[in-house]
Amino acid sequence: MLDGRGTAVSTDAPRRSWGGSLVARLLAIALVPLLAVGRVGWTELRDEQRIACAATSLVELTALERDVTAVLAPAYIEYLAHVGLATIDSFGIDRATVSQLTGVDYDQVYRSNAELLDEVLDAVIARHQGVRLPGPRLLGDVLRDVERRLTDLRRQTETRAGDTEFADRVFADLSAALEEAVDVVQDDLDVRNVPADLIRFRAEIRALRWTLTTAGDAAESVLATVTRSGDHLDAVTSALAAHRQAAAQFAELLPPDQARGLVGVVAGVPDPRDDIPTGFVDLETFVVELATTFSAHVLDEIDYLRALARWADGYYAEVAAEVEDQSVAAEQSVREFMVGLALVLLVVIVAVAVVAQSLLRPLLRLGRHATRLARGDLDLPPLPERGPRDLRHLTHTVNAMHETLLAVDRQAAALASGRLHDPVLRQTSPGRLGESIRRSVARLAQVTTRLHESEQRASAIVSHAAVAIWTIDEQGRVVSANAAAQRALGRPEEAQVGRRLTGSVASLVGEHEIVRPDGTRVWLDVDQTVVDAGGHRLRTVIGEDITERKEFERRLAHQARHDVLTGLANRFAVLERLHQRTDEITAAAADPLIAGVPPTTATMVLFIDVDGFKTVNDTRGHAVGDQVLAEVGRRLRSAVRSGALVGRLGGDEFVVVADLFGEVGAVALGRRLIEHVEQPFEIDGSLFAISASVGVSAIAPGDAPLDVLHRADAAVYHAKHHGRGRVEVYDEALQARVEERAEMALAMRDAIARGELVMHLQPIVDLATLRPIGAEALARWCRPGYGNVSPTEFVAVAENSSLIIELTRLMLSEACGRLAAWRRADPDCSLRISVNLSSRHLVDGDLVGDLAEAITASGADPRMLELELTETQLLADFDTARRVLETVRASGVTVAVDDFGTGFSSMAYLRQLQVDAIKVDRSFVAGAGQHGFDSTAIDAMVNFGRVLGVEVVAEGVETHEQLEFVRSRGCTRAQGYLFGRPMPPAEAEEVLGISPSVPALAAGPTRTSGDGAAGAAPTVALHAGNAER
């Protein structure tokens, strides 16, 4: 920007170029070789350090293995001595006597070796006690525990109470701890960085440990010839062979000199096989000759172990020395490399500094001059043009740029002040700058003319704008108001000018509701902008009419918290209220001032589930169902007091949140709600009634909203389970039942996978011939640790989860497999099996696919299979049931209606389903033969079956009187305890006559579960978990 004198005035702070300062660039260039040298050096240094660390680790591992090897021979020798002494003591013979007879003093061997073993164990603990074993445990702690137990063992041996088993455990634990320690340290060693000439030691040391171990095993086998009865020759032969093989493999890994030394030691290994008798040696009694011979061999083994240990110690000394030399050499190499790298970096830094100093000084002078020019400081003397040629040329260019900037600054000052005829504007500036100034002069005249025209257009636009626009002065008084502003306030412009706008609008920013003089209301979204108008500060206020948007938001907010069908609070609003109340109750419980004061009321949640709504919805249509739900909502709302929240969670589930006088008040309200719902409904000239079940739960401190709903839901489930149309309050006992059902569901899922649920069969007979025509398949569960679980219990659990589908699949597979087996055993067999289905499998599952899979996999004849569903299950989703069962019947499988007479089916429905049989529920048969029994219901059902042309099966026949009654009434088939209880398939097959050795039932049924008969055209019903018939 130019001031009136034509002087350039900088309005911007100095800005750094994208590349940073010249010094930084030169330093960056200089850093490249530094970083390259450093990178290469660092890589090499890390490699050297890794080699040094690996060598150090190898030194530590070698030291540990040397110390562990030093323990092995003394440990084996003392173990041999303890076992030998314990064996002598077991014979009850004096140790001195045995020593004189055999020439072997085990006591002396033990005492002379004990001090050496303690010494090497203490050495291992002192040097390696920090080694962490799996567990986690420390090697030092484990070995100290072994020493304590070793002391106990020695005390037993000295008191002639030695225990060979205790000795076995002590020395086995010692050996295991040492092996684990070596394995842990060896796993920590990174063999990739170990020098190649040291890697061979790893294989050699492993071979040495194996050689020492097999030597100990050979010694133990020789000791067994003295201490244990048995056939010892093979054991000694195997042990010696294993040791010699191990020693030979070890010798192959060693250099020639060391190999010869090892071979010389191994050549002295004792070979007692010539003195060991062939076959079983009885050591129950002490035999002097055997004891003398074998004891001499034990001493030879001890001498050999000591010789082998001395050779191993010498070997380890050589290995340790060589590994230590390699470690020292590696560390020295690291130090030398670090010194060399430091010298190289120092030389590079000095060279970079010298070059930078020769170039930076003149360049920095140019940089400071250019910076002052960039800041608008044009009153500067020209720079002296000296130095190298490139620098002189650069300096000359900067001076020329300075002159051009001075000329442009004078011309810009003339343009800024509007002096279009100033002589300075006629001076020619070079390049694009000069051309730009000439065009600016020409355009300035055009802009002046157009400015006036623009002001006129802006005024017209403001006047006719769709949004309200006011111009107000510094005191907030209206200067002008366009037509939209006049409509917004309901006042003409002359009534607004000179008045404060804030008298009509609460604030000049934000959304506000305006009340017009005529009482109408309008919402405006207001904002303002400050305008500098020729030295006067005016504000432009813009108001957009958002009345329609506000109304939409209001409706949207209402819909977000209310159910569209009933107008009640929806699930979101219910959870919101529960969250508010749970927070308030939790906070009150934590307040020390009121925590101890018992509340007069409690916030209760009543969960209402409409009973019978699905039947109404399915039989009368969804439109009627919606009207019923809306009416239920109105009735519930009218039954509660103000302040209570009534909401609909979805479907036929409602909820009430109210402050009541504890459980008594909640139960009373629940009953009142049920009474309101049970009032008759009259819709489209049709009169009908429904009911409701209510579950109650109180909000307790610390509850989450969903926890309260789940408890109330569990209570309403319990209410429906106990007969519907009742109120149940959630308590701990109900919770226990809920948890028990959940636990059983988990156990049942595992039981199905493990095959704990099995199929039992209950015979069905033809009442005309009293011969079995099939069986009903029933699931049975013998739960480990619980015994037989009642089908009523586990079927109810399965029905409330997807387990019922898995269980039905299992029963279908078992039934089809059994049908196929019967047909293979007897091609003329016509026995059939019937499988009861769950409505969940029919509606939600893939019944057609599951049935096809079971039949295909087993090869069963589908005509021998019958499926049963209860009336309630058929009406649960009639259209789906009809569609699926039509597909099932097309494949040859027949369909029966189970528990007939307990539901609400009609002949019209059953005709549409085209069922093949109906089964009269046992409740209608139970009283048959008793005085005063009314047979009307059974007569109606038999006639019903005749009209439909289907078989009529009587369930629950247990007495001869009941049998004669159902036969006389026209039932065609029967099942019950009279013909046989549910039994395993093998027993059932004998009753059904599948086994040729079992005669058919002819004279009549009996009460025993094993009786039965074969027959033609049987019908077997399979229900995944039906209770016993």
Phi, psi and omega in degrees: 000145180252142174273186184294335180274359182086011181271136180288130179241122181277129178253355181250146174291154179301138181245139178277142177290162185297333186268358182082185183286163179295323179299317181296322180294315180297319179295323178297319178295320181292332182288340183301306178296327179298313181294323180296313180296316180297319181297311180298315181295319181296320179298313179296321181296318179297320177299316179297319180294322179296320179296319180295317179296320179295321179295319178297317179298323179294325176298314180297318179297319180296319179297317179296315181295325177296315180294321178296319179295324179296336180280330193300308184296310178301324180295315178299317183296313181295323177300317179299318182295314180299314181296319178298313180296319179298324178293316178300315181296327181294334177281348181076024182255145179295136182299320182296322179297316179297321180297319179291322183288320187262343183078008181242120179258091180298327180298317180293321178299315181297312185290323181288336183268334186301316182296320179295319180296318178299321183295314182289326176295317178298323179296318179296318181294317183295323186267333189227024184294339182277358179295126184267118180270164176300142177149310352276145176224160176259140181302320182299317180296318181296316182291324177297322176296321177297319179298319178297317178291328177293324176297317178299320179297316179296323179296320177296317181296317181292332179266014179059033177240035184296146182233113183296324179294320177296321177297318178302314183294318183298309185285334174292317178296321178298312180298319181294319180296318180294319179298316180297320180298314180296318181298319181297311181294323180292324178294328180286345182280125176272096186292345180294333182259004178281133178307145186300324182285354177256346184296329183299332181297330181298313179294320180297317184292320177298319178296322179296316180298321179293322178297316179295321180296315180293329175295318177297320178297321178296320178296320179296321180293325177291319179298326181298333178295339181263329192255341186227143174284149177149183178267102190263343188299314181295320181295316180294318180299315180296317182296317179296321180296317179297320180292316181295322177295317179298317180295322180294318178295322178296318182296326179295333181277340187275155169299159186305315184297313180293324179297319180296320178297318179295317180299322179296321179290315183293334179298337180271011180296131182293148178229093185270011189297330181293335183265355182270123181295152176278136179095197187280131179251122182267115179249022178294335175240155183277120178248118188297316184298313180295317181298319181295313183295309184291325179295324177298320178293326177296319177297322178297319179296320180296316179298323181292320178298320180294320179296318180294323178295320179296319179296317180298322180295321177294321179297316180296326179297318179294315181297315182299320180296317181291319179295321179297320178298318180295320179296316179297319179296320180295317180294322177295323179296321178297314181298316180296322180293321180296319179296315180297319179296319179297320179295318180297316180297323180296317180297317181295319181296318180297317181296318179296320181297319181296314181295318182297322181296324182288338183253331191289323188300305179295326180293323178295324178297316177297320181297320180293321179296315181295325178296318179294323176296319181295333180276000179092008179274093183267348180277070182234144174287153178294154180280144175291136183263094179213171181104193178302158185304315181297323179288323178296316179297318178296320179295317178301318179297320180295319179296318179296320177298324179297316179297318180296321179295323178297317180294316180295325180297319179293318179293321179295326178294321179295317179295320182296326181272000178079014180276079184291343182254015178295133181302333183296335181287343179275351176290142183269119175264148185287151168067207185292333179298314180298316179296321179296320180293320179297319179291327180295321179297316181294323184284333183299322179293320179294321181296321181299319180291316184289335182299318180296317179297322181294322179298321179295317180295318180300321180296320179293320181296317181297319183297325185253013181293150180285338180263154179285133181228124174242148169246124181235153181272189184294336179272002178085010180275145182288129176262319178210157178214128181280180185298320180295325178292324178293321178291323183298315183269350181071024180227144177290166183298320182296335178279348182258326185298135179088351178258155177287132180292331180292351174288338179252330181244126186301321182212155182269010176220134175107186182261132185219149176262128183252134175256116181283164178304330181275004177094348178288158182240146179215144178258134178237139171260107192255141173211161183221156179222136178274132181237132176268106184250086175060044179092349176255135180265113176248159176239133175261121180252127182244130178234120180259133180286113182242027183300314181296321180295320179296319179296320177296318179296322179297315179294321180295319178297321178295317180293329181294336183242007183226145177286131185294321186287315187256345185076002179279170173299139179269185184301320180299314181293323179296313179296325178297314179295319179296321178298318179297314183290321179295321176296317181295317182292321179294318179294320179295322180293332181274349181281117184295339183284331184237001185296326183272356182270118181293133180288148178282332178229166177227146177279118184246145177246122179250117180263117184251122177244121184286124179272130176088003183292322183298322178297316177300315183296320183282325185271330185250355176101158183291331180296316177295321178300320178296320178296323179295315180297318179297319180292322176299318178299317179296319180294318179297319181294324181284344185270350183248161180277166177296146183100336177277147180258126175248126182222162176244122181278335182143153180058231179254031181251124179238164180215144175235129175245117186212151173272115187230171178276070175067201184294327181298313178295323180293318179295319178298315178296319180300317179294322178297320178297317180297318179299318179295318182291327185282354176298141185302148175253135175236107183229126179055041177077004181252136182248128179205170182222151174227176179225190180207153173245142186235131173247137186241138175215139178266149176276126179247157178304136179087358180290149168261149182308316182292329178298317180296316179298319181296322179294315178297322178296319177298321179294318180291328175297320178295321179298315180294325181294333183257023169120001175064170178059036183215168181249131176235135179258132180292132175217183184294324179297318178296320178299319180298321178294321178298314180295323179297318178294321179296318179295320179294325179297317178296314181296324182291324178299316177292323182296320178298318181293325182272357178078025179285332179274125185236166182260129169249156183238137176241124186297150171237134185243156173274120184291343178284323184247349186056033177249145179297136176243003177163201181207157174258129182271127183234137179280139176228144184228114171260098186277124180303130179088347181238335185088199182289128178265135180298132178302327179301323181287305188285337176289321178298320178295316181295322181298331182271010179213180178286356182297333182297327178290317178297319181295320179295320176302317180298314181293322176300315180297315180297316183295314180296321177298320180292320177300316179297320179295320178298318181292324177292322180288325182217101182302338181267003183294130181241016177295142183237157178236136182247139186240118176284140183248156171268147177299331178296319178293323182291319187266313187264335184268181178256073184298316183299315180294317180297319181294316179297320180296317181295318181291316181295316183294326184267335185079019182287154175279118183298338180290343179270004183245137178231139180251139181241139173224147177282164179300317181299320179294323180293324183274351182300320175210084192299316184297315179295317180300315181297315182296316182291316183291331174297319177294319180296314182293330178296334180277354179109347180284138180266166185230137177232151176262117183269157178052041184296140180102350181261357183245210186232027183285163179228167180298325181299315179296315183293327176296319179296326181278339180055060180283164182254341181202153171236142183246116182289128183297146184301335182296334179276346182260337190303322184268005183298140180088351179269156182294132177084008181291135181261118183264011184302315184297313180296318179302318181295319182290323177295317177297322177302315179294323179295318180298319180284342182074040182237166176287146177242116185251126177267124180262154173075030178282117185238343181232162177296327179296318178295322179299310182295327180294310183292329177292319182291335182273353175105007175294142185263336181220164179206157173210157180158181183297337179299327181262346179146138175283166172300135186216163178301153185305322183297317178291321181296324181295325176293319179294322182281352177087018178291324177282128183299337184279351182262122180289155180285153177281120184235310187292325182158164183282161177234175183274347185283150182283346183269349182278152177179186181205156175276158179197181180253152176055058179282162176229116182248130181257123176254121173236128183293078176106024175300148173290163181298141181282000000 
